[in-house]
Amino acid sequence: MPGIFGRSGRTLVAAAVIGGLGVGLAATDAAAQERVRWRVPIAFPSTLPSLGDNMQWVADMLEMASGGNIQLRIAEPGELVPALELTEAVGQGQVEAGYNWVGYDQGRIPASPLFSAVPFGLEPWEYAAWWYYGGGRELGEDIYGANNVHPIFCGITSPETAGWFREPIESLEDLQGLRIRFAGLGGRVMQALGANVTMIPGGEVFQSLERGAIDAAEFALPAVDQLLGFGQVAPYNYFPGWHQPMTALHLVVNLDTWNALDEQTQALFNMACQAGVMNALSKSEAEQGAVIRDFPDHGITALILPEPILRELYAVTQQVLEEEAARDEDFARVLESQRSFREDYDYWKQYGYLPRDFISDVPVADQVETGEGEGEGGGQ
């Protein structure tokens, strides 16, 4: 006589046992997964689109993907550490990680601007290609590793504007003696051209312009700068962002903390940050056109720097890059890596994409209304 459950009953019981075992194992695995509870300071306020809000998006994705095992509490600039000292605080273990524009590390890590933005340098998709597949990540990890920091490429935005000015710029001579907020290698170029460059946090730029402490400033994307009110006190907004063709952002993690994570947790961070790169770039690309379109409604004039001025800026940029490379070995090898990558990439860029001056859908009348430069006379 068969057992009390019969053959089908035994099968059901076996299935239940196996199923229960599977649930138990899953629960055990979940319990064994790395539990991360970090406070993560960010370099820019989380209210700023693309530039400041991306890390919260990454944190949300990590929490969902890890089933709650990874929880990052975002701290606004200055809440835990000074905004310009974020990487140093991470390396010293004051905080486990931070979301930073590493160009702010220039005083301590001379090569850092090359990982953040280079005048006339890599554009967003070029930088991503170089970082992931052209040796950039290895260089970044090596140079930052010496400072007990592990950098993860975690966001990138579209080009910045060339700056907000109280008065039009008709020639490079107008830069001499100009008091301007400028960051990174672009600031070195402006200094070489005779400008008085100051480096102040973005949250202080509007007040400095309003008080007349500075005459002009560059900071970020049109959508960000407009939100901060720069156009109210400096109505001439110049393009293109020659000094910052893209803005790369990194999640910098204390190296000891990173090495202590298991491979699964590290993989989740890497995947979430790579998604963050696409999120920030997509959002920044989507938002700028409508902002510029509405400039006239806010009394703002968008102007394009004429080619002769851009060529002069390019020449001075090359001099500055060579001077920096001569002073620092790490700067020299990162610069060489980027230049070597571009040599091959330029073949694809020239053949694979439409010319930049190809006829677009934007009516010429609209271009004139936004103040596009005419002839060689300074973009007026």
Protein Blocks (a to p, Z undefined) as FASTA:
>chain_A
ZZfkommlmmmmmmmmmmmmmmmmmmmmmmmpccdddddddfbdfkbghklmmmmmmmmm
mmmmnnomaccddddehklmcfklmmmmmmnomambdcddfklmmmmmmmlmmmnocghi
acfklmmmmmmmnommmmmmmmmmmnopacddfbdcddddebdcfbdcfbfklmgopacd
dehjllmmmmmnopacddddfklmmmmmmnopafbdcfbdfklmmmnommmmombccddd
fklmbccddddddfklmmmpcfklmmmmmmmmmmmmmmmmmmmmmmmmmmmmmmmmnopa
cddddfklmmmmmmmmmmmmmmmmmmpmklmmmmmmmmmmmmmmmmmmmmmpccfklccf
bdfklmmmnopaehjnooZZ
